[in-house]
């Protein structure tokens, strides 16, 4: 995600290695919207305290649900043209609860859905 949002062309992201289905489509669409608005995101995103809340390994495609805290406080939004910071609302959540669904692919797990919960963590 960091590479996708930082690169207006999205060429170096390799996101399909980590995401699929709705999660991949939503991430690409969100990044495109940001880039079309001449915004880029630089810095670090951290996933804190991931906890598996559901695990289904006896299915044809094993999956799991993971609850975690997504920390975007070190992700800085800048104007692509000028490099100057974008002014963001003071009420913006920078650490929030997110519930992700992952599926087992032949070469590893992929996020297929991310559901931000709108709650601080």
SVG drawing of the C-alpha trace seen along z (x, -y; Angstrom):
<svg xmlns="http://www.w3.org/2000/svg" viewBox="-17 -23 26 52">
<polyline fill="none" stroke="black" stroke-width="0.4" points="0.0,0.0 2.8,-2.4 4.4,-1.9 1.1,-2.2 0.1,-5.5 3.6,-7.0 3.9,-6.3 1.4,-8.2 2.0,-5.5 1.5,-2.6 4.2,-0.6 6.3,0.5 3.5,1.6 3.4,5.4 0.0,5.2 -1.3,8.4 1.2,10.3 -0.6,9.2 -4.2,8.4 -6.9,9.8 -10.6,9.5 -12.4,6.4 -9.4,5.4 -7.2,5.1 -9.8,3.3 -10.6,0.9 -6.9,0.1 -6.2,-0.6 -9.3,-2.8 -8.5,-4.7 -4.9,-5.3 -6.1,-6.4 -8.5,-8.9 -5.7,-10.3 -3.3,-10.5 -6.0,-12.1 -6.4,-14.7 -2.6,-15.3 -1.9,-13.7 0.7,-11.3 1.2,-9.5 4.7,-9.0 5.9,-7.4 5.1,-4.3 1.9,-2.4 2.0,0.0 -0.4,2.8 -0.5,3.2 -1.7,6.1 -3.1,8.3 -5.5,10.9 -7.0,13.8 -10.7,13.7 -11.9,16.5 -10.1,19.3 -11.6,21.6 -8.9,24.0 -11.2,26.9 -12.6,25.1 -11.6,25.5 -10.0,22.0 -8.9,21.5 -9.6,18.1 -9.2,16.1 -10.5,12.9 -8.0,10.6 -8.7,7.7 -5.9,5.1 -5.1,1.5 -4.0,-0.4 -1.6,-3.2 -1.3,-5.8 0.0,-8.5 3.4,-8.5 1.8,-8.5 2.1,-12.1 -0.2,-13.4 1.5,-15.9 0.6,-17.7 2.3,-15.8 3.2,-19.0 4.7,-21.0 5.6,-18.4 3.8,-20.6 1.7,-19.0 -2.1,-18.6 -4.1,-20.1 -6.2,-17.4 -9.0,-17.5 -7.9,-17.6 -10.6,-15.0 -9.1,-12.5 -8.5,-9.1 -4.8,-8.1 -5.0,-4.9 -8.2,-2.9 -9.6,0.6 -9.7,2.6 -11.1,6.1 -9.5,7.9 -10.4,11.2 -7.5,13.2 -7.6,16.2 -4.9,18.8 -3.5,18.8 -1.0,21.4 1.9,19.0 0.7,17.3 -2.1,15.5 -3.9,12.5 -6.1,9.8 -9.5,10.1 -11.4,7.6 -10.6,4.7 -13.3,3.2 -12.2,0.1 -14.4,-0.1 -14.4,-3.9 -13.2,-3.4 -9.9,-4.6 -7.6,-2.0"/>
</svg>
